[in-house]
C-alpha cells in the first residue's frame, strides 16, 4: 500500500491536470460510463458531527475510489474538525490500494 500526503499529491498533479481529469470524469458519468452511488451519511450526536462515504468507478478504469470523511463539532466550541481518507483500489483483485489521508481544522 502506498500512502501519500496532500503535499506529495500536489507535487505529482498540477491544478490544470486535476481539472482536466475531473471534467472528463463528469463527461463519462453523463454518458453512462461511470457508476456514482448515493452518498452514505452518518450523523453523530456526541460530539455533534457527520461522516459521509462517497464512491465511484469510471467503467474504463482499472480502479475504483472511495472517500470517507468526517466533520466534527468539538464539545469545547472550537473550530470544526475535518478528517478523512481516500482509497483507490484495483477493480480486478483489490490489491495495491493507494491511500490519501487528511486532517484539517
Beta strands, then each sheet from edge to edge (+ up, - down):
strand 1: 2-4
strand 2: 34-35
strand 3: 40-44
strand 4: 49-58
strand 5: 63-72
strand 6: 81-90
strand 7: 98-104
sheet 1: 1+ 7+ 6- 5+ 4- 2+
sheet 2: 1+ 7+ 6- 5+ 4- 3+
end
